[in-house]
Amino acid sequence: MADYPEFSVATDLVVLTVRGAALQVLLVRRGIEPFRGAWALPGGFVLAGEDLDTAAVRELREETGLTAPGGHLEQLATYGEPGRDPRGRVVTVAYLALLPDLPTPVAGSDAASADWVTLPAGELAFDHARILADGVERARAKLEYTPLATAFCPPEFTISELREVYETVWGARLDPRNFHRKVTSTPGFVEPVGRSVAAERGRPAQLFRRGPARLLHPPMLRPAS
């Protein structure tokens, strides 16, 4: 076994939400070394006998008080550059979570505090700035060809609320009429609930929920930058 160096496995989470018309990420203030006092993504080491998904959800709960995500959770990428963690050789499996607006988290475990931080988030511990950038770009791309923008919404939403998600995540203004036409004409993207709510200027706005589609045909392409 001497030919195989020892290393540890960790999980880190890029947890994104839309709050107050801003794209925000869930960060923890590290309470221990290394990088004590710095912002970091929630995460930690995988325990013996624990699978990766279980470790990710456990670390999210222990460091922020949030339970298993009710939105969308997927593996993002694996990061294993030598020297990324000063404690030794650590390979981390990063996860991306897209969630509707949630309460302010409560810090626990080795986190001194936890909060939603508006992007860009500034300097982060370890290589978490790179992981966060990869997660944000994955989310932006996912909104083009999947209906995952609805993961940022409550179970029932208006087309205007869905458009605000796209505008916030993409950082671009979208024409309301064209957006409404594209969304409602894309098979399986959204389904009418059969009820309306008061909207701008008191005019009723129809409520929708996510449809059965897993991919969008045609895709919702980002405006050219």
C-alpha positions as CSV (number, residue, x, y, z in Angstrom):
1,M,0.0,0.0,0.0
2,A,3.0,2.3,0.2
3,D,2.7,3.1,-3.5
4,Y,-0.7,4.6,-2.9
5,P,-0.6,7.9,-0.9
6,E,-3.3,8.5,1.7
7,F,-5.9,11.1,1.0
8,S,-9.3,12.3,2.4
9,V,-12.6,12.7,0.6
10,A,-14.9,15.7,1.2
11,T,-18.0,17.2,-0.1
12,D,-18.8,20.9,-0.7
13,L,-22.1,22.5,-1.7
14,V,-22.9,25.4,-4.0
15,V,-26.3,26.3,-2.8
16,L,-28.0,29.0,-4.9
17,T,-31.3,30.8,-4.4
18,V,-33.0,34.0,-5.6
19,R,-33.8,36.4,-2.8
20,G,-34.8,40.0,-3.1
21,A,-34.2,40.0,-6.9
22,A,-30.6,38.9,-6.4
23,L,-28.8,35.6,-7.0
24,Q,-27.4,34.5,-3.6
25,V,-25.1,31.7,-2.4
26,L,-25.2,30.0,1.0
27,L,-21.8,30.6,2.8
28,V,-20.4,29.7,6.2
29,R,-17.9,31.7,8.2
30,R,-15.2,29.2,9.2
31,G,-14.8,28.9,12.9
32,I,-11.6,26.8,12.9
33,E,-8.3,26.7,11.0
34,P,-7.4,26.7,8.2
35,F,-8.9,29.9,6.9
36,R,-10.5,30.7,10.3
37,G,-12.9,33.7,9.8
38,A,-13.1,33.4,6.0
39,W,-16.2,32.7,4.0
40,A,-16.5,29.2,2.6
41,L,-18.9,26.9,1.0
42,P,-20.7,24.5,3.4
43,G,-19.1,21.1,3.4
44,G,-16.7,18.7,5.1
45,F,-15.1,15.3,5.2
46,V,-17.0,12.1,4.3
47,L,-17.3,9.8,7.2
48,A,-16.4,6.1,7.1
49,G,-19.3,4.0,5.8
50,E,-21.0,7.2,4.4
51,D,-21.9,7.7,0.8
52,L,-21.3,11.0,-0.9
53,D,-24.9,12.2,-1.1
54,T,-25.5,11.5,2.6
55,A,-22.3,13.3,3.5
56,A,-23.3,16.4,1.5
57,V,-26.8,16.6,3.1
58,R,-25.3,16.0,6.6
59,E,-22.8,18.7,6.2
60,L,-25.4,21.1,5.0
61,R,-27.5,20.4,8.0
62,E,-24.7,20.5,10.5
63,E,-23.1,23.7,9.3
64,T,-26.2,25.7,8.4
65,G,-29.2,24.1,10.1
66,L,-30.9,23.5,6.7
67,T,-32.4,20.1,6.1
68,A,-32.1,18.2,2.8
69,P,-32.7,20.5,-0.1
70,G,-36.3,20.4,-1.4
71,G,-35.3,21.9,-4.8
72,H,-32.7,20.5,-7.1
73,L,-29.4,18.7,-6.0
74,E,-26.8,17.3,-8.4
75,Q,-23.1,16.5,-8.4
76,L,-21.2,19.4,-10.0
77,A,-17.6,18.2,-10.3
78,T,-14.6,16.7,-8.5
79,Y,-11.6,18.9,-7.4
80,G,-8.4,17.2,-6.3
81,E,-5.4,19.5,-7.1
82,P,-2.5,18.9,-4.7
83,G,-2.2,21.7,-2.2
84,R,-5.9,22.8,-2.4
85,D,-6.2,22.0,1.3
86,P,-3.2,22.8,3.7
87,R,-4.2,20.0,6.0
88,G,-3.2,17.3,3.5
89,R,-4.3,15.7,0.2
90,V,-8.1,16.2,0.0
91,V,-10.3,15.4,-2.9
92,T,-13.7,17.1,-2.8
93,V,-16.9,16.2,-4.7
94,A,-18.9,19.4,-5.2
95,Y,-22.7,19.5,-5.4
96,L,-25.0,22.1,-6.9
97,A,-28.3,22.9,-5.2
98,L,-31.0,25.2,-6.6
99,L,-33.5,26.2,-4.0
100,P,-36.5,28.5,-3.6
101,D,-36.1,31.3,-1.1
102,L,-35.3,29.9,2.4
103,P,-35.0,31.3,5.9
104,T,-31.7,32.6,7.2
105,P,-29.5,29.6,8.1
106,V,-28.2,28.9,11.6
107,A,-24.5,28.0,12.0
108,G,-23.4,24.9,13.7
109,S,-20.5,22.3,13.7
110,D,-17.3,24.1,12.8
111,A,-19.0,27.2,11.2
112,A,-19.0,30.4,13.2
113,S,-21.9,31.8,11.2
114,A,-23.9,31.1,8.0
115,D,-25.7,33.4,5.7
116,W,-27.0,34.1,2.2
117,V,-24.5,36.3,0.3
118,T,-25.2,38.1,-2.9
119,L,-22.9,37.3,-5.8
120,P,-20.2,38.1,-6.4
121,A,-19.2,36.8,-3.0
122,G,-15.5,38.0,-2.9
123,E,-12.6,35.9,-1.5
124,L,-13.4,32.4,-0.3
125,A,-11.4,29.8,1.6
126,F,-9.6,27.0,-0.2
127,D,-10.5,26.8,-3.9
128,H,-14.1,27.6,-3.2
129,A,-14.2,30.7,-5.5
130,R,-13.5,28.4,-8.5
131,I,-16.1,25.8,-7.3
132,L,-18.6,28.6,-6.9
133,A,-17.9,30.0,-10.4
134,D,-18.3,26.5,-11.9
135,G,-21.6,26.1,-10.0
136,V,-23.0,29.5,-11.2
137,E,-22.1,28.7,-14.8
138,R,-23.7,25.2,-14.5
139,A,-26.9,26.8,-13.2
140,R,-27.0,29.4,-16.0
141,A,-26.5,26.8,-18.6
142,K,-29.1,24.5,-17.0
143,L,-31.7,27.2,-17.3
144,E,-31.2,27.2,-21.1
145,Y,-32.1,23.6,-21.8
146,T,-34.0,22.3,-18.7
147,P,-36.9,23.5,-16.6
148,L,-34.8,23.9,-13.5
149,A,-35.5,27.6,-13.2
150,T,-38.7,26.4,-11.5
151,A,-36.5,25.0,-8.6
152,F,-36.0,28.7,-7.6
153,C,-39.8,29.2,-7.5
154,P,-42.5,28.1,-5.0
155,P,-44.7,25.2,-6.2
156,E,-47.1,27.7,-7.9
157,F,-45.8,30.7,-9.6
158,T,-46.6,33.3,-12.3
159,I,-44.8,33.6,-15.6
160,S,-43.6,37.0,-14.3
161,E,-42.0,35.4,-11.3
162,L,-40.3,32.8,-13.5
163,R,-39.0,35.5,-15.8
164,E,-37.5,37.3,-12.8
165,V,-35.6,34.1,-12.0
166,Y,-34.1,34.0,-15.5
167,E,-33.2,37.6,-15.4
168,T,-31.6,37.3,-12.0
169,V,-29.5,34.2,-12.8
170,W,-28.5,35.3,-16.2
171,G,-28.0,39.0,-15.3
172,A,-30.0,40.1,-18.4
173,R,-33.3,41.8,-19.1
174,L,-35.9,39.8,-21.1
175,D,-38.8,41.0,-23.1
176,P,-41.9,40.0,-21.0
177,R,-44.2,39.2,-24.0
178,N,-41.6,37.1,-25.8
179,F,-40.7,35.3,-22.6
180,H,-44.3,34.5,-21.9
181,R,-44.8,33.2,-25.4
182,K,-41.7,31.0,-25.3
183,V,-42.5,29.5,-21.9
184,T,-46.1,28.7,-22.5
185,S,-45.5,27.3,-26.0
186,T,-42.6,25.0,-24.9
187,P,-44.1,21.5,-24.5
188,G,-44.1,20.3,-20.9
189,F,-42.3,23.3,-19.4
190,V,-45.2,24.7,-17.3
191,E,-48.8,23.7,-16.6
192,P,-51.6,26.1,-15.7
193,V,-52.9,25.5,-12.1
194,G,-56.4,26.9,-13.0
195,R,-56.2,29.9,-10.6
196,S,-55.0,33.5,-10.8
197,V,-53.6,36.0,-8.4
198,A,-53.6,39.8,-8.3
199,A,-50.6,41.1,-10.1
200,E,-49.3,44.5,-11.3
201,R,-51.9,47.2,-11.4
202,G,-54.4,44.7,-10.0
203,R,-54.7,42.7,-13.1
204,P,-55.0,38.9,-12.4
205,A,-52.0,36.8,-13.3
206,Q,-52.4,33.1,-14.1
207,L,-50.6,30.6,-11.8
208,F,-48.5,27.8,-13.2
209,R,-46.6,24.8,-11.9
210,R,-43.7,22.9,-13.3
211,G,-44.6,20.5,-16.1
212,P,-43.3,17.0,-16.9
213,A,-40.6,18.0,-19.3
214,R,-37.0,17.1,-18.4
215,L,-35.5,19.0,-21.4
216,L,-36.7,22.1,-23.2
217,H,-37.4,21.9,-26.9
218,P,-36.6,24.5,-28.1
219,P,-34.2,25.7,-25.4
220,M,-34.4,29.1,-23.7
221,L,-31.2,30.6,-25.0
222,R,-29.3,33.3,-23.1
223,P,-29.2,36.8,-24.7
224,A,-25.9,37.5,-26.4
225,S,-23.6,39.4,-24.0
